[in-house]
Amino acid sequence: MTPDEYVEAVLDLVERIPEGRVMSYGGVADALSERSGRASARLVGNIMARHGGSVPWHRVVTASGRLPPGHEREARARLRAEGVPLRGEGVDVAAAAWSPDEGM
């Protein structure tokens, strides 16, 4: 998979995250690792920062539930509107996590 194909695969997967659910950066990387040969949460974060404006970027959080850096207020508002369970300043990942294995 070329770097451009990987960017598209990340964005395609993020588009599939249903309303009310989230994935971690590492979860996105892990879901694509077998096909892509890459497994870097940091790379997914960089892709989201550069190319994620057209997908539901707010549904991608850290493994601990921290919201996208620099966009916490907007992400929190969007997630709250979708009914995502929040805990403290972030997402209750145990309650809201989604995997592509679940389908939509």
C-alpha positions as CSV (number, residue, x, y, z in Angstrom):
1,M,0.0,0.0,0.0
2,T,1.5,3.4,-1.0
3,P,1.5,6.3,1.4
4,D,-1.4,8.0,-0.5
5,E,-3.4,4.7,-0.4
6,Y,-2.8,4.6,3.3
7,V,-4.1,8.1,3.7
8,E,-7.3,7.1,1.8
9,A,-7.7,3.9,3.8
10,V,-7.5,5.9,7.1
11,L,-10.0,8.4,5.9
12,D,-12.3,5.7,4.6
13,L,-12.2,3.9,7.9
14,V,-12.9,7.1,9.9
15,E,-15.9,7.8,7.6
16,R,-17.4,4.4,8.7
17,I,-17.3,5.1,12.4
18,P,-21.0,5.4,13.3
19,E,-22.5,8.4,15.2
20,G,-22.2,7.9,18.9
21,R,-19.1,5.8,18.7
22,V,-15.3,6.5,18.6
23,M,-12.0,4.8,17.7
24,S,-8.6,5.5,19.0
25,Y,-5.7,6.6,16.7
26,G,-4.1,3.3,17.6
27,G,-7.3,1.4,16.9
28,V,-7.4,2.9,13.4
29,A,-3.8,1.9,12.8
30,D,-4.3,-1.6,14.1
31,A,-7.4,-2.1,12.0
32,L,-5.4,-1.3,8.9
33,S,-2.1,-2.9,9.8
34,E,-2.5,-6.2,8.1
35,R,-3.4,-4.6,4.8
36,S,-0.9,-1.7,5.0
37,G,2.1,-3.1,6.9
38,R,1.9,0.1,9.1
39,A,0.7,0.2,12.7
40,S,1.5,3.8,13.9
41,A,-1.1,5.7,16.0
42,R,1.2,8.8,15.5
43,L,0.9,8.4,11.7
44,V,-2.9,8.2,11.9
45,G,-2.8,11.4,14.0
46,N,-0.7,13.2,11.5
47,I,-3.1,12.0,8.7
48,M,-6.1,13.2,10.6
49,A,-4.4,16.6,11.3
50,R,-3.6,17.1,7.7
51,H,-6.4,15.5,5.8
52,G,-9.2,14.7,8.3
53,G,-11.4,17.8,7.8
54,S,-13.8,16.1,5.5
55,V,-14.5,13.1,7.7
56,P,-15.9,12.8,11.2
57,W,-12.5,13.6,12.8
58,H,-14.1,14.2,16.2
59,R,-14.8,10.4,16.5
60,V,-11.0,9.7,16.7
61,V,-9.6,10.1,20.2
62,T,-6.6,8.8,22.1
63,A,-6.7,5.4,23.8
64,S,-7.4,7.1,27.1
65,G,-10.3,9.1,25.6
66,R,-8.6,12.4,25.2
67,L,-10.1,14.6,22.5
68,P,-8.2,15.7,19.4
69,P,-5.6,18.2,20.5
70,G,-6.5,21.8,19.8
71,H,-10.0,21.0,18.9
72,E,-11.3,19.8,22.3
73,R,-14.2,22.2,22.6
74,E,-15.7,21.5,19.1
75,A,-15.1,17.8,19.4
76,R,-16.8,17.7,22.8
77,A,-19.8,19.5,21.4
78,R,-20.1,17.2,18.4
79,L,-19.7,14.1,20.5
80,R,-22.2,15.2,23.1
81,A,-24.7,16.0,20.3
82,E,-24.2,12.4,19.0
83,G,-24.7,10.9,22.4
84,V,-21.2,9.7,23.0
85,P,-20.7,8.9,26.7
86,L,-18.2,11.4,28.2
87,R,-16.0,11.0,31.3
88,G,-14.3,14.0,32.7
89,E,-12.7,15.9,29.9
90,G,-12.7,13.1,27.4
91,V,-14.7,10.1,26.1
92,D,-15.6,7.0,28.0
93,V,-13.8,4.8,25.6
94,A,-14.9,1.5,27.2
95,A,-18.6,2.5,26.5
96,A,-18.1,4.2,23.1
97,A,-15.4,2.2,21.3
98,W,-16.2,0.9,17.9
99,S,-14.4,-1.7,15.8
100,P,-14.8,-2.2,12.0
101,D,-15.5,-5.9,12.9
102,E,-18.8,-4.7,14.3
103,G,-20.0,-3.3,11.0
104,M,-22.3,-0.3,10.9
